[in-house]
Amino acid sequence: MTAQLKDAVYGAAVGDALGVPFEFRSRGSFTCEDMAEGGSHGQPMGTWSDDTSMMLATCASIRHNNGSIDVEDMRRRFRDWAFRGEYAINGNVFDIGNTVSSALHEGRGLSGDRSNGNGSLMRIAPLAFCDATDDEIRAVSAITHAHFISTESCVAFVRVLRDVLAGANVCEAAAKIQVGKYSFDPEKPRDDLRSGGYVLDTLDSALWCASNTETYADCVITAVNLGRDTDTTACVAGALAGVMYGIDAIPASWMSVLRGKDIIEECLF
């Protein structure tokens, strides 16, 4: 699975980096066509955010534990990232979410209705490449996001990734999932997509982008141009598109400016 994990992680990291300069901007107020710099966080071109850092911490834990899930080890690595800058480019931690920050300070995941941001969904993809059970996926989500909607969204996304890895069409894979009352509709109009930080909105938008485009580049560009939580939507969509199309489908110009590739390589399993 190592090659396909690499497809997913680089797919996620590139999508994340594309979205970072446009985060918080409303749909229609900008057009993303290529890598850029600056934005709300003032980062250099090709910089990925907390999304990829936490995904790499997840990978590093699985690697250290020979493919097994150790929730406490993973929590420790998340704390190493948040408080010490591990798994971050130049040790620079920015854009950490409120739920993630609170959960890592308190040592427990938050389970309130208002704790259903996308902070566990954005990092869950590596679990598709090991033998993690649904309960282990839930437990990994619950390090920070312990509400049913968050944990089941993570289970759903891992299932989609595994189905696509096995050769399924992404629309067919997405049609099988259900989280509470949510089910996926690939024919939903773009204007009806929500692209804020709510976990089901991110899952829905990422699946929609993957289902309504035909290349890696179009998928992640479409995700960024939805606006608002641009980096996370494109990170989740990018992980899926990376699996669908492979790392060679990522534009070389984007890969060349992607920062932190040494960190990525050290964490893959």
C-alpha positions in Angstrom: 0.0 0.0 0.0 3.0 2.3 0.3 2.7 3.8 -3.2 -1.0 4.4 -2.9 -0.6 6.0 0.5 2.0 8.3 -1.1 -0.6 9.2 -3.8 -3.1 10.1 -1.1 -0.8 12.1 1.1 0.8 14.1 -1.6 -2.7 14.6 -3.1 -3.9 16.0 0.2 -0.8 18.1 0.8 -0.9 19.8 -2.6 -4.6 20.5 -2.2 -4.0 21.9 1.2 -1.2 24.2 -0.1 -3.4 25.4 -3.0 -6.1 26.3 -0.5 -4.1 28.0 2.2 -3.8 31.5 0.5 -7.6 31.7 -0.1 -8.9 30.4 3.3 -11.8 32.4 4.7 -12.6 34.1 1.4 -16.1 33.9 0.1 -17.1 32.0 -3.0 -16.9 34.2 -6.1 -14.5 36.7 -4.5 -11.5 35.1 -6.0 -10.3 32.5 -8.6 -7.7 30.0 -7.8 -5.9 28.6 -10.9 -2.4 27.9 -9.6 -0.3 27.9 -6.5 -0.1 31.2 -4.8 1.4 32.9 -1.7 0.2 35.2 1.0 -3.4 35.2 2.1 -4.7 35.4 5.6 -1.7 33.5 7.0 0.9 35.2 4.9 2.6 31.9 3.9 5.1 31.3 1.1 3.8 29.5 -2.0 3.5 25.7 -1.6 2.9 25.8 2.2 0.5 23.3 3.7 -1.3 23.8 6.9 -2.4 22.0 10.1 -4.4 19.6 7.9 -1.3 17.9 6.4 0.7 18.2 9.6 -1.9 16.2 11.5 -2.1 13.7 8.7 1.6 13.2 8.8 1.5 12.8 12.6 -1.1 10.1 12.0 1.2 8.4 9.4 4.2 8.6 11.7 2.3 6.9 14.5 1.1 4.1 12.3 4.6 3.7 10.9 6.1 3.6 14.4 3.6 1.0 15.5 4.2 -1.3 12.5 0.7 -0.7 10.9 -1.2 -0.8 14.2 -3.4 2.0 15.7 -2.2 3.3 19.1 -4.5 6.1 20.0 -2.3 7.4 22.9 0.8 7.5 20.7 -1.2 9.4 18.1 -2.5 11.9 20.7 1.1 12.4 21.9 2.2 13.1 18.3 -0.6 15.6 17.8 0.5 17.4 20.9 4.1 17.4 19.7 2.8 19.1 16.6 0.6 21.6 18.3 3.0 22.6 21.1 6.4 21.9 19.7 6.0 22.3 15.9 6.8 18.7 15.0 5.4 17.7 11.5 5.1 21.4 10.6 7.2 23.2 8.0 10.0 25.0 9.8 8.2 24.2 13.0 5.6 26.9 12.2 2.1 25.9 13.5 -0.7 28.1 12.2 -4.4 27.7 11.6 -5.0 25.3 14.5 -8.8 24.8 15.0 -10.5 25.6 18.3 -11.7 22.1 18.9 -8.3 20.6 18.1 -6.6 23.0 20.4 -9.0 22.5 23.3 -9.0 18.7 22.9 -5.2 18.5 22.9 -4.9 20.8 25.9 -7.6 18.9 27.8 -6.4 15.4 26.7 -9.8 14.3 25.5 -11.9 14.7 22.4 -14.9 17.1 22.5 -18.4 15.6 21.9 -20.7 18.6 21.9 -23.0 19.4 19.0 -20.8 22.4 18.2 -17.6 20.3 18.1 -18.3 18.9 14.6 -15.7 20.7 12.7 -13.6 19.0 10.0 -10.4 18.6 12.1 -10.5 14.8 12.3 -11.8 14.2 8.8 -8.8 16.2 7.3 -6.3 13.8 8.9 -8.1 10.4 8.7 -7.1 9.2 5.2 -4.0 7.2 6.3 -6.3 4.8 8.1 -7.5 3.5 4.8 -4.1 2.0 4.2 -3.8 -0.1 7.3 -6.1 -2.7 8.9 -7.9 -0.1 11.1 -11.4 -1.2 12.1 -14.4 1.1 12.2 -14.0 1.3 16.0 -10.4 2.3 15.6 -11.3 4.9 13.1 -13.8 6.3 15.5 -11.3 6.3 18.3 -8.7 8.2 16.2 -11.3 10.8 15.3 -12.3 11.0 19.0 -8.8 12.1 20.0 -10.1 15.6 19.1 -13.6 15.1 17.6 -15.7 12.6 19.6 -19.3 13.5 18.4 -21.1 10.8 16.5 -21.3 12.9 13.3 -17.5 13.4 13.3 -16.6 9.9 14.0 -19.0 8.4 11.5 -17.9 10.9 8.8 -14.4 9.6 9.3 -15.6 6.0 9.0 -17.5 6.9 5.8 -14.5 8.6 4.2 -12.2 5.7 4.9 -14.7 3.3 3.4 -14.9 5.4 0.3 -11.1 5.5 0.0 -10.9 1.7 0.4 -13.6 1.1 -2.1 -11.8 3.4 -4.7 -8.6 1.6 -3.9 -10.3 -1.7 -4.7 -11.4 -0.3 -8.1 -14.9 1.1 -7.4 -16.2 4.2 -9.1 -16.1 7.2 -6.7 -19.9 7.9 -7.2 -20.7 4.3 -6.4 -18.5 4.3 -3.4 -20.0 7.6 -2.1 -23.5 6.4 -2.7 -23.1 3.6 -0.1 -22.3 5.9 2.8 -24.8 7.4 5.2 -24.1 9.6 8.3 -27.2 10.2 10.2 -29.6 11.8 7.7 -26.9 12.7 5.3 -26.4 10.8 2.0 -24.4 11.8 -1.0 -26.0 13.4 -4.1 -23.5 13.8 -7.0 -26.1 15.8 -8.9 -26.5 18.5 -6.3 -26.0 22.0 -7.8 -22.7 23.6 -7.0 -24.5 26.6 -5.5 -26.1 24.2 -2.9 -22.7 23.1 -1.6 -21.5 24.5 1.7 -17.8 24.9 2.2 -17.3 26.0 5.8 -15.8 24.1 8.6 -18.7 21.7 9.4 -17.5 18.1 8.9 -20.4 16.9 6.8 -20.1 20.0 4.5 -16.5 19.2 4.0 -17.2 15.5 3.3 -20.0 16.4 0.9 -18.0 19.0 -1.0 -15.0 16.8 -1.3 -17.0 13.9 -2.6 -18.9 16.2 -5.0 -15.6 17.6 -6.4 -14.2 14.2 -7.0 -17.4 13.0 -8.6 -17.8 15.9 -10.9 -14.3 16.3 -12.3 -12.0 14.1 -14.4 -8.5 15.1 -13.3 -6.6 15.6 -10.1 -6.0 19.3 -10.9 -9.6 20.0 -11.7 -10.8 18.3 -8.5 -8.6 20.3 -6.1 -9.1 23.6 -8.0 -12.8 23.1 -7.9 -12.6 22.4 -4.2 -10.6 25.6 -3.5 -12.9 27.8 -5.6 -15.8 26.8 -3.3 -14.4 29.3 -0.9 -14.3 29.5 2.9 -12.4 26.5 4.3 -10.5 26.2 1.1 -7.5 24.3 2.5 -9.4 21.6 4.2 -11.9 21.0 1.5 -9.1 20.7 -1.0 -7.0 18.6 1.3 -9.8 16.0 1.7 -10.7 16.1 -2.0 -7.0 15.9 -2.8 -6.5 12.8 -0.8 -9.3 11.1 -2.7 -8.2 12.5 -6.1 -4.7 11.3 -5.3 -6.0 7.8 -4.9 -8.1 8.1 -8.0 -5.4 9.4 -10.4 -2.1 8.8 -8.7 0.8 11.1 -7.8 1.9 11.3 -11.4 -1.3 13.2 -12.2 -0.4 16.0 -9.9 1.0 18.9 -12.0 4.8 18.9 -11.9 4.8 22.7 -11.3 2.8 22.2 -8.1 4.9 19.4 -6.9 8.1 21.4 -7.5 7.0 24.3 -5.2 5.4 22.1 -2.5 7.3 22.7 0.7 8.0 20.1 3.4 8.5 17.1 1.1 11.2 15.9 3.4 8.8 15.8 6.3 6.3 13.9 4.2 8.8 11.3 3.2 9.9 10.7 6.8 6.4 9.9 7.9 5.1 7.6 5.1 4.7 3.9 6.0 
